[in-house]
Every structure is written in C-alpha cells, then in structure tokens.
Amino acid sequence: MNNIMTSGKTAVLLINVGTPDSTSVKDVRKYLSEFLNDPRVIDLPWLLRKILVNFIIVPFRAPKSAKLYKLLWTDKGSPLLVHSNSVRDKLQEHYGKQVDFFVAMRYANPNIREVLSNIQDAGYSKLLIVPMFPHYASSSTGTAMEAVMQHLKNWNVIPEIKFVGQFYNHPRFVEAFTERIKSYQPERYDHILFSYHGLPVSHMNRVHPGIDCNGCSCTKSLPSHGGHCYKATCYETTRLLSAKLGLPVGKFSQSFQSRLSDKWLKPYTDFVLKTKAEEGVRNILIVAPAFVADCLETTVELGIEYKNLFKQSGGDNLDYVESLNDMPGWIKALGEIIEID
C-alpha cells in the first residue's frame, strides 16, 4: 500500500445518501437494510431496531420500493448516481490535475470504504470530505462523517483533512436554487410549497436538550440554539429563498415529506396539498431544497405521487422544481462552498 504523500495534491470526496444497485427486490432489500439499520437513522435500542427493520419494515417495504424505483430508473441507471457522477466530472474538468474528485454513497455503491482505499493508495496530501446535504442532520451529514472517520482511523499516514459542513445558507447555494426556481416562473402559480425530507422530532430534541422542538420559535426566525437543528435550518432556508424570489407572505408555505411514523416533523406535505386543494388553490409549484440531486423522494414521491394526490383532492396542476443536479450554476456554487485552494 502506498503511504507516500503526493505533494500538494488534493482529493475531494463527494458523499450522498445512496441508491440500490438495481431495481430488483434483492438489491432494494439490501440497500434498505443497510440504510435503516444505521443507528443514526433509526435511533432505537439495538435489538428493537434489528427486529423492526429486518423483520417488519424491510420485508414489507422492499417489494413496494422496488416498483417505485422502476419508475425512477433511466437508461443510465439511478438518477442520484448519474447526477453525482456528472457533478464530479464537471468539477474535475474545471479544476484540472491538482484536484481529484471522487463520489461515494453512505449506503450501497460506490462504497465509502473502497473509494477511500483508492484515495489512500494514491497518497494525497489533503482530503476534503463533502457530504452533499445542505442541512446538518445526524442521520445524513453526521452518519457520512462518522463512516469516513471509521475508515480513516486505521490509516498509517493520515493527510490533512477538512470536513465541509452544512451549506443551506451559503449565498451561492441560495443563488443556485433561486435560479432553478425562477426557471419555472413561480409567479404563474397560486402557491409555492417548500417540501423538506422529514425526520423524527426526537432527532431535533437531541440537538437542543431542554427545548421542545414542537414549541420552538424557529418557524419565525432562526434561534440561537438552532444552528445545527434540522428543522430550524430548513425554515431558515425557506425564508432565504422566498426573500430572494420576492415571494409575498401567503404565497408560500413549508412542509415535510417521507415520514415513517406520526412522530415526525409536521406539517406533512401530503396533508398540506390536500388542504390547499380543498381551499381552492389550483396550481402549486413544489420545491425540495433539502436535495441537491433528484432521487426517489423528489422525482417519484413529489413529481408523481403527490401530483396525483393534489389532482385527486381537487387541484388542477402540481409541478415539481427539478433539483440542482449538474446545472452550471450549481457546479460553480459548489466549488465556492468547498473552498478549494
């Protein structure tokens, strides 16, 4: 194994959550098992989590999820991996030979351990770790960082390492998402809904012990204890984007999707859509700022399932704003967020 540092050369590792290797039930089951058995994702006692995940959730969910992944899959494969690789390639083209870019997934492939092994063999003098999650959460950024550290601790020679944290309020991220939303002409819609991936309320309460998430003022402004609270930073993102877009009060709202139980962050996106339709709102534009690349939760859940739900509830049309994916503005923004020397 090569432990000689490549003088002055930097490796950048972009990490996203993950995707099954294929749409087969077997591969989906394997992916869900790895994902949901992570104690940072389902934070229950070990035995209870194993029983719940391996004998209840995964066996029943895998066949259903496999069908949904078939709706998502393209000729090139999983959009999340396709977009991630495209971002890597475009960053590589822009920065040239002094910086090498890599992609890994927290769950499934490309595997973090194998990608880090390749980086170790090449002997880089600096390593930048970039979890591709705008908002910090223990179950996303936290678990990605932990997985990296678990492998790095066994290296004989450890290079200079930098972890890039949350970037929801970085001006370039806000500008890139604003540009994407503007391309859909939001003024043509009756309402703009900002939908974020949900999390258990208990995850937020662990970030600020003694302060109940359900009674927090973060829906109005970012509190002093909310710097790393997922709920608080999501609401701050909505305020930043709506201000940048010039959206008037009442023209937009916020919700949370993809819940696994009734103890997750509210309001729920499906409930909000039903209510808006019943109130006479006919055209909705939905935005998902917690995702930088389209995946099952955006393309299928929002773009197909919730579109149908809104229409069935009396609405006329729901359009989903495509994520940042590999748009030029995002590539430029990401370079500044990473702060490559």
C-alpha positions as CSV (number, residue, x, y, z in Angstrom):
1,M,0.0,0.0,0.0
2,N,1.3,3.4,-1.0
3,N,1.7,5.7,2.1
4,I,3.8,8.3,0.3
5,M,2.0,11.7,0.1
6,T,1.5,13.2,-3.4
7,S,2.9,16.6,-2.6
8,G,0.4,19.4,-2.9
9,K,-2.4,17.3,-4.4
10,T,-5.9,17.3,-3.0
11,A,-8.7,14.7,-3.1
12,V,-12.3,15.8,-2.8
13,L,-14.8,13.1,-1.8
14,L,-18.5,14.0,-2.5
15,I,-20.9,11.8,-0.4
16,N,-24.6,11.3,-0.9
17,V,-27.0,9.1,0.8
18,G,-27.1,6.1,-1.6
19,T,-29.2,4.2,-4.1
20,P,-29.8,0.5,-4.8
21,D,-27.6,-1.1,-7.4
22,S,-30.7,-2.0,-9.5
23,T,-34.4,-2.1,-9.2
24,S,-34.5,-5.8,-8.3
25,V,-36.2,-6.6,-4.9
26,K,-33.0,-8.2,-3.8
27,D,-30.9,-5.1,-4.4
28,V,-33.5,-2.8,-2.9
29,R,-33.8,-5.0,0.2
30,K,-30.0,-4.9,0.6
31,Y,-30.0,-1.1,0.3
32,L,-32.9,-0.6,2.7
33,S,-31.4,-3.0,5.2
34,E,-28.0,-1.2,5.3
35,F,-29.8,2.2,5.4
36,L,-32.4,1.5,8.1
37,N,-30.0,-0.5,10.3
38,D,-27.9,2.6,10.8
39,P,-28.4,3.7,14.4
40,R,-28.2,7.3,13.4
41,V,-31.2,6.8,11.1
42,I,-33.4,4.7,13.4
43,D,-32.2,5.5,16.9
44,L,-33.7,2.7,18.8
45,P,-32.0,0.1,21.1
46,W,-30.0,-2.4,19.0
47,L,-32.3,-5.4,19.4
48,L,-35.5,-3.4,18.9
49,R,-34.1,-1.8,15.8
50,K,-33.0,-5.1,14.3
51,I,-36.4,-6.7,14.8
52,L,-38.3,-3.6,13.5
53,V,-36.0,-3.2,10.4
54,N,-35.2,-6.7,9.4
55,F,-38.5,-8.5,10.2
56,I,-41.1,-5.8,9.7
57,I,-40.0,-2.7,7.6
58,V,-37.7,-4.2,5.0
59,P,-39.6,-7.4,4.1
60,F,-42.8,-5.4,3.5
61,R,-41.2,-2.2,2.1
62,A,-38.7,-3.7,-0.3
63,P,-41.2,-5.0,-3.0
64,K,-43.1,-1.8,-2.9
65,S,-40.0,0.3,-3.1
66,A,-38.6,-1.8,-6.0
67,K,-41.7,-0.9,-8.0
68,L,-41.2,2.8,-7.3
69,Y,-37.5,2.6,-8.3
70,K,-38.6,1.2,-11.6
71,L,-40.5,4.5,-12.2
72,L,-37.3,6.4,-11.3
73,W,-34.7,4.4,-13.2
74,T,-33.4,5.7,-16.5
75,D,-31.4,4.0,-19.3
76,K,-28.3,5.4,-17.5
77,G,-29.4,4.0,-14.1
78,S,-30.2,5.7,-10.9
79,P,-30.6,9.5,-11.3
80,L,-28.9,10.2,-8.0
81,L,-25.8,8.3,-9.0
82,V,-25.9,9.7,-12.6
83,H,-26.1,13.3,-11.4
84,S,-23.5,12.7,-8.7
85,N,-21.0,11.4,-11.3
86,S,-21.8,14.2,-13.7
87,V,-21.1,16.8,-10.9
88,R,-17.8,15.0,-10.2
89,D,-16.8,15.1,-13.8
90,K,-17.7,18.7,-14.3
91,L,-15.8,19.8,-11.2
92,Q,-12.8,17.7,-12.4
93,E,-12.9,19.4,-15.8
94,H,-13.0,22.8,-14.2
95,Y,-10.2,22.3,-11.6
96,G,-7.8,20.2,-13.6
97,K,-5.0,18.0,-12.4
98,Q,-4.2,19.5,-9.0
99,V,-7.5,18.3,-7.5
100,D,-9.1,14.9,-8.0
101,F,-12.8,14.4,-7.3
102,F,-14.5,11.2,-6.1
103,V,-18.1,10.1,-5.5
104,A,-19.2,7.7,-2.7
105,M,-22.5,6.8,-1.2
106,R,-23.1,6.3,2.5
107,Y,-25.1,3.2,1.7
108,A,-24.6,0.8,-1.2
109,N,-22.2,1.7,-4.0
110,P,-19.8,3.4,-4.7
111,N,-18.8,2.2,-1.3
112,I,-17.1,4.7,1.0
113,R,-14.6,2.2,2.2
114,E,-13.5,1.2,-1.3
115,V,-13.3,4.8,-2.6
116,L,-11.3,5.9,0.5
117,S,-9.0,2.9,-0.1
118,N,-8.3,4.2,-3.6
119,I,-7.6,7.6,-2.2
120,Q,-5.3,6.2,0.4
121,D,-3.3,4.3,-2.3
122,A,-2.8,7.4,-4.3
123,G,-1.3,9.2,-1.3
124,Y,-2.9,12.7,-1.4
125,S,-1.6,15.3,0.9
126,K,-5.0,16.8,1.5
127,L,-8.5,15.3,1.7
128,L,-11.8,17.3,1.6
129,I,-14.9,15.4,2.7
130,V,-18.2,16.9,1.3
131,P,-21.5,15.4,2.5
132,M,-23.9,16.6,-0.1
133,F,-26.6,17.6,2.3
134,P,-27.5,21.4,2.7
135,H,-28.7,21.0,6.2
136,Y,-27.0,19.1,9.1
137,A,-28.7,16.1,10.5
138,S,-27.2,13.2,12.5
139,S,-28.9,10.8,10.0
140,S,-27.3,12.4,6.9
141,T,-24.2,14.6,7.4
142,G,-23.5,13.0,10.8
143,T,-23.5,9.4,9.6
144,A,-21.5,10.3,6.5
145,M,-18.8,11.9,8.6
146,E,-18.8,9.1,11.1
147,A,-18.4,6.5,8.3
148,V,-15.4,8.3,6.9
149,M,-13.7,8.7,10.3
150,Q,-14.2,5.0,11.0
151,H,-12.0,4.2,8.0
152,L,-9.5,7.0,8.4
153,K,-8.6,6.0,11.9
154,N,-6.9,2.8,10.5
155,W,-4.7,4.7,8.1
156,N,-1.0,4.6,8.9
157,V,-0.5,8.1,7.3
158,I,-3.4,10.4,7.6
159,P,-3.3,13.5,5.3
160,E,-4.6,17.0,6.2
161,I,-8.4,16.5,6.4
162,K,-11.3,19.0,6.1
163,F,-15.0,18.3,6.5
164,V,-17.3,20.6,4.7
165,G,-20.4,21.1,6.8
166,Q,-23.9,22.3,6.1
167,F,-24.3,25.0,3.4
168,Y,-28.0,25.8,3.4
169,N,-27.3,29.5,4.0
170,H,-24.3,29.8,1.7
171,P,-25.0,32.7,-0.7
172,R,-24.1,30.6,-3.7
173,F,-26.3,27.7,-2.8
174,V,-29.2,30.1,-2.3
175,E,-28.5,31.8,-5.6
176,A,-28.3,28.4,-7.4
177,F,-31.6,27.2,-6.1
178,T,-33.2,30.6,-6.7
179,E,-32.1,30.4,-10.3
180,R,-33.6,26.9,-10.7
181,I,-36.9,28.0,-9.2
182,K,-37.1,31.2,-11.3
183,S,-36.8,29.0,-14.5
184,Y,-40.2,27.6,-13.6
185,Q,-41.7,31.1,-13.5
186,P,-43.1,30.9,-9.9
187,E,-45.3,33.9,-10.5
188,R,-47.6,31.7,-12.7
189,Y,-48.6,29.6,-9.7
190,D,-51.1,30.1,-7.0
191,H,-48.8,28.8,-4.3
192,I,-45.2,27.7,-3.8
193,L,-44.7,24.8,-1.4
194,F,-41.2,24.2,0.0
195,S,-41.0,20.5,1.0
196,Y,-38.2,19.1,3.0
197,H,-37.3,15.5,3.9
198,G,-38.8,14.7,7.3
199,L,-37.1,13.5,10.4
200,P,-38.3,12.2,13.8
201,V,-38.9,15.0,16.2
202,S,-36.7,13.2,18.7
203,H,-33.7,13.9,16.5
204,M,-34.2,17.7,16.9
205,N,-34.7,17.4,20.6
206,R,-31.3,15.8,21.0
207,V,-29.7,18.8,19.3
208,H,-31.1,21.2,21.8
209,P,-31.9,19.4,25.1
210,G,-34.5,21.1,27.2
211,I,-36.0,22.9,24.3
212,D,-39.0,21.2,22.8
213,C,-39.0,21.1,19.0
214,N,-42.8,21.4,18.8
215,G,-42.9,24.7,20.7
216,C,-39.8,26.3,19.2
217,S,-39.9,29.7,17.6
218,C,-37.7,28.6,14.6
219,T,-40.7,28.8,12.3
220,K,-40.5,32.6,12.6
221,S,-36.7,33.2,12.9
222,L,-33.5,31.2,13.5
223,P,-33.0,30.9,17.2
224,S,-29.6,30.9,18.9
225,H,-29.9,27.2,19.6
226,G,-30.9,26.3,16.0
227,G,-27.6,26.5,14.2
228,H,-27.5,22.7,13.7
229,C,-31.1,21.9,14.2
230,Y,-32.5,20.4,11.0
231,K,-36.0,21.9,11.4
232,A,-34.7,25.4,12.3
233,T,-32.3,25.5,9.3
234,C,-35.0,24.2,6.9
235,Y,-37.3,27.1,7.9
236,E,-34.3,29.5,7.5
237,T,-33.8,28.1,4.0
238,T,-37.4,28.8,3.1
239,R,-37.0,32.4,4.4
240,L,-33.8,32.9,2.4
241,L,-35.3,31.5,-0.8
242,S,-38.6,33.3,-0.5
243,A,-36.9,36.6,0.2
244,K,-34.6,36.1,-2.8
245,L,-37.6,35.3,-5.0
246,G,-39.6,38.2,-3.7
247,L,-42.5,36.0,-2.6
248,P,-45.2,37.8,-0.6
249,V,-46.5,36.4,2.7
250,G,-49.2,33.9,2.0
251,K,-47.8,32.9,-1.4
252,F,-45.6,30.2,0.0
253,S,-45.5,27.6,2.9
254,Q,-43.4,24.8,4.2
255,S,-43.9,21.1,4.9
256,F,-42.1,17.8,5.4
257,Q,-42.3,14.6,3.4
258,S,-41.3,10.9,3.5
259,R,-42.3,10.2,7.1
260,L,-42.1,6.8,8.7
261,S,-44.4,7.5,11.7
262,D,-46.6,10.1,13.1
263,K,-43.8,11.4,15.4
264,W,-42.0,13.1,12.5
265,L,-41.8,16.8,11.7
266,K,-45.0,18.5,10.7
267,P,-46.9,19.7,8.7
268,Y,-46.8,16.8,6.4
269,T,-46.6,17.6,2.7
270,D,-49.5,15.3,1.6
271,F,-51.8,16.9,4.3
272,V,-50.8,20.4,3.1
273,L,-51.5,19.6,-0.5
274,K,-54.9,18.2,0.4
275,T,-55.8,21.2,2.4
276,K,-54.7,23.7,-0.3
277,A,-56.8,21.9,-2.9
278,E,-59.8,22.0,-0.6
279,E,-59.2,25.7,-0.1
280,G,-59.4,26.3,-3.8
281,V,-55.7,26.5,-4.7
282,R,-55.5,25.2,-8.2
283,N,-51.8,25.4,-9.3
284,I,-48.9,24.6,-7.0
285,L,-45.2,24.7,-7.6
286,I,-43.3,22.4,-5.2
287,V,-39.6,22.8,-4.3
288,A,-37.3,20.4,-2.4
289,P,-34.3,22.4,-1.1
290,A,-33.0,19.6,1.1
291,F,-32.0,17.7,-2.0
292,V,-29.2,18.7,-4.4
293,A,-29.8,15.8,-6.8
294,D,-33.1,14.2,-7.9
295,C,-33.9,10.8,-6.4
296,L,-36.9,8.7,-5.4
297,E,-38.2,11.2,-2.9
298,T,-38.3,14.0,-5.4
299,T,-39.0,12.6,-8.9
300,V,-41.4,9.9,-7.8
301,E,-42.8,11.0,-4.4
302,L,-43.3,14.7,-5.2
303,G,-43.4,14.6,-9.0
304,I,-45.7,11.7,-9.5
305,E,-47.4,10.5,-6.3
306,Y,-48.1,14.0,-4.8
307,K,-49.0,15.4,-8.2
308,N,-51.7,12.7,-8.4
309,L,-52.8,13.3,-4.8
310,F,-53.2,17.0,-5.4
311,K,-55.3,16.5,-8.5
312,Q,-57.4,13.8,-6.8
313,S,-58.1,16.4,-4.0
314,G,-59.4,19.0,-6.4
315,G,-56.3,20.8,-7.6
316,D,-55.6,21.3,-11.3
317,N,-51.8,21.1,-11.6
318,L,-48.7,20.5,-9.5
319,D,-45.2,21.0,-10.9
320,Y,-42.0,19.9,-9.2
321,V,-38.9,22.1,-9.5
322,E,-36.1,19.9,-10.7
323,S,-33.2,19.8,-8.2
324,L,-29.8,21.4,-8.8
325,N,-28.4,18.1,-10.3
326,D,-25.5,19.2,-12.5
327,M,-26.7,22.7,-13.6
328,P,-23.8,25.1,-14.4
329,G,-24.8,27.5,-11.6
330,W,-24.6,24.6,-9.0
331,I,-21.1,23.5,-10.3
332,K,-19.8,27.0,-9.8
333,A,-21.5,27.3,-6.4
334,L,-20.2,24.0,-5.2
335,G,-16.6,25.0,-6.0
336,E,-17.0,28.0,-3.7
337,I,-18.7,26.1,-1.0
338,I,-15.9,23.5,-0.9
339,E,-13.3,26.3,-0.9
340,I,-10.7,24.5,-2.9
341,D,-7.4,26.3,-2.6
